[in-house]
Amino acid sequence: MRMKGRQLLWRKKIITFFLVLCVSGVLVTGICIEPEKVEASGLVLSIEPYRGLSKEVTVPVSVENPSGLVALTFKITPENSQGGPLRIAVQSITRGADLPVDAEVTSYIHPDKTYATVGIYLLSSNFTQNMNLVNITFSHDEAEGAGPFALELSDVTAYNKDGDPIASSTVSGYLDVKIMYGDLNRSETVTVADALLAMNAVVGNLSLTQALKDAANVSRSASVTTGGNVTIYDALLIAQRAADIISYFPVNSPVEASPPPPAPNVVNPQSLTISSPAAGSNTRTFTVGFPENVSGIVRLTVKEGGAEGTVKGQCDDLISNNNEINLTWNMANLNGDTLIINHLTQDQSEKSDSLIYTTNIPPSAGVYPVIGTSSTINIDDVDPTITLILQSGTFDTDELATENHANWFFDNGSTALGLGSITRVSDTRVTVALTGTASAGTLTIRPNASALTGSKNSNDLEIAVY
């Protein structure tokens, strides 16, 4: 007795070690040590296919030719056979009715219910006959059923009482809970027999389950879905379908889909050219080209600091059945900014990919110098002084060049003022001392390119005296 007890204790320790190693590996990490297989013993693990109408389905997992088997682990994974989303979930795993009394069953269902793993071992006996090991319950979330889904068996490990691995094979099943309307005897087709079943249900000779009532509700009767009975019209429609008088039931009649509205024409812009400003103007023209005629809104966005930077300005214009549009924008300086061109529908609900340009226009290559002032001159002012500020561009670093009268344009108009000294204060600021007593009128002043760092004259600045 003592020797037998020690053998049982040793066996229990071995099997416990097996479960800790294999079941925890499969259940927690999805990995288990895969031993070398011995010669096939013919052990076959299979999961029974199911086709029906229930929202919750239980299918058995069985074993064939299990002679000598004492420990087993496996994984069950439902997969959508059509490649779409998985609409079923593993809900529970229960012990099979045929298992020996000393069989221990452990199971793990992943938190998202997309797969489960099972471990089974016998404490003192061996599997000797084919049997149902466990029952797995699945549920689906489709009002009219779901499937077909493949039920895959994988990651199988099996051992005999001596600790030797047993070779095995699997037979995966499927789960199909789509409703076949009119099929009351579950023959996977609609026949006169189904019409007779429906008629017997109508007259009260047959009580249908709610699932079969759903299948018989081919007329889309609201009373059936709330527990009412099948109608004579349902029985007639099933008979007509069995005889090919009708091609479909009202409940699953094809819907004539309205043609989708034409997609907005949001062809990507292909090219962008930027004009240089004309003399005396800061207006630039942006010519946007398309590979074909398009309609919609063309938007130009200028951002400082790259495509994700701060928006400096934006302008829109409408294009209609044309492959080119010109956007005009009064902007003096685009040095190093990012220009983003979008083509949108007129309601701006859709747009094409952006056409992005990063400009790098130094003052010597196209930036138009802009000069302005906040100084004012009143009538009878004597020898007034004004301050001029460059809003774009810079004065020459050589003070003599900036302060030389020959490098400036000056027209006193009727103001009776003369051009006195010019003093460079900074790269963007000068003071101009005028001479005389101011009379009503307008004077004009402009630094030429020779007083600046670029190659262009600035704009003409007019100052009114009143």
Buried (B, 14 or more C-beta within 10 A) or exposed (E): EEEEEEEEEEBEEBBEEBBEBBBBBBBEEEEBEEBEEEEEBEBBBBBBBBBBBBBEBBBBBBBBBBEBBBBBBBBBBBBBEEEEEBBBBBBBBEBBEBBBEEBBBBBBBBEEBBBBBBBBBBBEEEBEEEBBBBBBBBBBEEEEBBBBBBBBBBBBBBBBBEBBBBBBBBEBBBBBBBBBBBBBBEEEEBBEBBBBBBBBBBEEEBEBEEBBBBBBBBBBBEEBEEEEBBBEEBBBBBBBBBEEEBEEBBBBEEEEEEEEEEEBBBBBBBEBEBEEBEEEEBEBBBEBEBEEEBBBBBBBBBBEEEEEEEEBBEBEBEBEEEBBBEBEBEBBBBBEBBBBBBBBBEEEEEBBEBBBBEBEBEBEEBBBBBBEEEBEBEEEBEEBBBEBBBBBBBBBEEEEBBBBEEBBBBEBBEBBBEBBEBBBEEEBEBBBBBBBEBBBBBBBBBBBBBBBBBEBBBBEBEBEBE
